[in-house]
């Protein structure tokens, strides 16, 4: 069994159900009969443990975080314009890119309808949050919904799911290096092509990612995205390519790195299971995620690292996730995954160890060729 490094699990009391996974040095982790039984808690158990107010978005509070992010972004642009110094531009790119990422998380709440109970307001703020950072709000919202419905399913998940061993061995080493080590700039490509498991553009109503009834949502977001690109083109025509690099491309690339980094770490961990066929259920998939600590960034990017509770209950606003998490920990026990390991350490460890899953098995874990060779 792969060694658990710096991963803290919240354990149940001795009288509660413990993990039934057979301890083995085989990285494929054979399962016992008990592994295929139900979880020792239900979705209803978890919901009952969470204070009801956690499910209630507060429009004023949600708007506060939106306008706070917009204000900080505006101030950073003003400071960058005032200083206009190559000593400051790299600092600006990192800080502004982080704020782009924070604004994305606000739009993410809108997509889950947890920003408010008014769909029109969610969609308005969602477009205002996502369009300036070149995210097609409805296109991404819909594909992200598919991910949440099928999290942890090797058959149906379409975002950050693992390759099988045969798939991994069937492609050239360049592809595998790109997939396992050079993925932090993959997001723009994903918007145009979809994932290997579900190809399709996030900009075309005809894409297999969408239903016919969602046609006008996609047209709306694609139109706004196109207008944003045209606006950036106009500003570049007015002030030059260097303006585009300094004021937009730099922060945008940092934003993309944040998005890919955080999403990768939510679902890529040696101790997090993936499921096939009838072994998968919504709840098993939802808890196949991990909470991570980003230090002082936690509050800046709206506690997006508090991810397990979010996957179980999409309608909890980001500012209530911590409270909800504390409520479900005692119920979930050892099934709740949290890591206090430094982010860069976790990233490197997962890059080295999480390359593919076995071709067979209902419940499987990430492994790598190096780990397989160790046990052969």
Secondary structure, 3 states (H helix, E strand, C coil): CCCCCCEEECCCCCCCCCCCCCCCCCCCCCCCHHHHCCCCCCHHHHHHHCCHHHHCCCHHHHHHHHHHHHHHHHHHHHHHHHHCCHHHHHHHHHHHHHHHHHHHHHHHHHHCCCCCCCHHHHHHHHHHHHHHHCCCHHHHHHHHHHHHHCCCECCCCCCCCCEEHHHHHHCCHHHHHHHHHCCCCCHHHHHHHEECCEECCCCCCCCCCCCHHHHHHHHHHHHHHHHHHHHHHHHHHHHCHHHHHHHHHHHHHHHHHHHHHHHHHHHCCCCCCEECHHHCCHHHHHCCCCEECCCCHHHHCCCCCCCHHHHHCCCCCHHHHHHHHHHHHHHHHHHCEEECCCHHHHHHHHHHHCCEECCCCCEECCECHHHHHHHC
